[in-house]
């Protein structure tokens, strides 16, 4: 038996933050791995695409919003049963449009996050965001 090292899939993740510090979380729809779990919106980076371009494309496809600017915040890797991912988190406070459920997902603006279950990779980010909000607000 051989063990292959699989490169992680790059994923652009958007943390949409309102002026009051609330962030948007979406619930993974039926038919996707880990359906029902809550996550920050985003998706896979396509070959030849920058992470920021992937973020803009994914949020337009998922939520119908146009990202004007976003700051890189942090990156983490996580091994799920179905995929090894490298998550690139960006915080955006500058977008146009109101989020819509274009992929049939539920979504919710959260101050202190109260939705469950959260994707395991999102849990430490929630704690870091809570700390960030306490410092800023």
C-alpha positions as CSV (number, residue, x, y, z in Angstrom):
1,X,0.0,0.0,0.0
2,X,1.3,3.4,-0.9
3,X,0.5,6.7,0.7
4,X,0.2,9.7,-1.6
5,X,0.6,13.2,-0.3
6,X,-2.3,15.1,-1.7
7,X,-1.9,18.8,-2.1
8,X,-4.5,20.9,-0.3
9,X,-7.3,22.5,-2.2
10,X,-7.0,26.3,-2.0
11,X,-10.3,27.9,-0.8
12,X,-11.1,31.6,-0.7
13,X,-13.2,32.5,2.3
14,X,-15.0,35.8,2.9
15,X,-15.8,37.2,6.3
16,X,-18.4,39.9,5.5
17,X,-18.4,42.3,8.4
18,X,-21.0,45.0,9.0
19,X,-20.1,48.2,10.8
20,X,-21.4,46.8,14.1
21,X,-19.1,43.8,13.8
22,X,-21.7,41.2,12.8
23,X,-20.5,38.6,10.3
24,X,-22.4,36.5,7.8
25,X,-22.5,32.7,8.1
26,X,-24.1,30.3,5.6
27,X,-25.4,26.8,6.1
28,X,-24.1,24.2,3.7
29,X,-27.0,23.0,1.5
30,X,-28.2,19.4,1.1
31,X,-26.2,17.5,-1.4
32,X,-22.8,19.0,-0.4
33,X,-20.3,17.4,2.0
34,X,-21.1,18.3,5.6
35,X,-24.6,19.5,4.7
36,X,-26.2,21.5,7.5
37,X,-23.0,22.8,8.9
38,X,-22.5,26.5,9.2
39,X,-19.5,28.2,7.5
40,X,-18.2,31.5,6.1
41,X,-19.0,31.9,2.4
42,X,-16.5,31.2,-0.3
43,X,-15.2,28.4,-2.5
44,X,-12.4,26.8,-4.4
45,X,-9.7,28.8,-6.2
46,X,-9.6,27.8,-9.9
47,X,-6.4,27.2,-11.7
48,X,-4.7,30.5,-12.6
49,X,-7.1,32.5,-10.5
50,X,-5.9,34.8,-7.6
51,X,-7.4,34.2,-4.2
52,X,-9.0,37.6,-4.2
53,X,-10.5,37.0,-7.7
54,X,-11.8,33.6,-6.5
55,X,-13.3,35.4,-3.5
56,X,-15.1,37.9,-5.6
57,X,-16.4,35.2,-8.1
58,X,-17.6,32.9,-5.3
59,X,-19.5,35.6,-3.4
60,X,-21.1,36.8,-6.5
61,X,-22.2,33.2,-7.4
62,X,-23.2,32.3,-3.9
63,X,-24.7,35.5,-2.6
64,X,-25.1,37.9,-5.5
65,X,-22.9,40.5,-4.0
66,X,-20.0,42.4,-5.5
67,X,-16.9,42.6,-3.3
68,X,-15.1,46.0,-3.7
69,X,-12.2,45.3,-1.3
70,X,-11.1,42.8,1.3
71,X,-8.1,42.5,3.6
72,X,-6.2,39.1,3.9
73,X,-6.7,38.1,7.5
74,X,-5.3,34.6,8.1
75,X,-4.9,31.2,6.5
76,X,-5.2,27.7,8.0
77,X,-5.1,24.1,6.7
78,X,-7.7,21.5,7.7
79,X,-8.1,17.9,6.9
80,X,-11.7,16.8,6.5
81,X,-12.7,13.2,5.6
82,X,-13.6,14.4,2.1
83,X,-10.9,16.9,1.4
84,X,-7.6,18.5,2.6
85,X,-8.2,22.3,2.3
86,X,-6.0,25.4,2.7
87,X,-8.4,28.2,3.7
88,X,-7.5,31.8,2.9
89,X,-9.7,34.1,5.0
90,X,-10.4,37.7,3.9
91,X,-12.3,40.3,5.9
92,X,-14.5,42.6,3.7
93,X,-16.4,45.6,4.9
94,X,-16.9,46.9,1.4
95,X,-19.4,45.3,-0.9
96,X,-22.4,46.1,-3.1
97,X,-25.8,44.4,-2.8
98,X,-27.7,42.5,-0.2
99,X,-26.8,38.8,0.2
100,X,-29.3,36.4,-1.4
101,X,-29.5,32.7,-1.1
102,X,-28.5,31.8,-4.7
103,X,-27.5,28.2,-3.9
104,X,-30.5,27.4,-1.6
105,X,-28.5,27.9,1.6
106,X,-29.7,29.5,4.8
107,X,-27.6,32.4,6.0
108,X,-27.5,34.5,9.1
109,X,-25.8,37.7,10.4
110,X,-24.2,36.8,13.7
111,X,-22.8,39.1,16.4
112,X,-21.8,36.5,18.9
113,X,-22.1,33.3,16.9
114,X,-25.0,31.2,18.0
115,X,-25.5,28.8,15.2
116,X,-24.5,25.1,15.3
117,X,-23.0,22.9,14.1
118,X,-20.0,24.9,12.8
119,X,-17.5,23.5,10.3
120,X,-14.6,22.4,12.5
121,X,-12.1,24.7,10.6
122,X,-14.4,27.7,11.4
123,X,-14.4,27.2,15.2
124,X,-11.0,28.8,16.0
125,X,-11.8,31.6,13.6
126,X,-15.0,32.4,15.5
127,X,-12.9,32.8,18.7
128,X,-10.4,35.0,16.9
129,X,-13.2,37.1,15.4
130,X,-14.8,37.5,18.9
131,X,-11.4,38.8,20.1
132,X,-11.1,41.1,17.1
133,X,-14.6,42.6,17.7
134,X,-14.0,43.1,21.4
135,X,-10.9,45.2,20.5
136,X,-12.6,47.2,17.8
137,X,-16.1,47.7,19.2
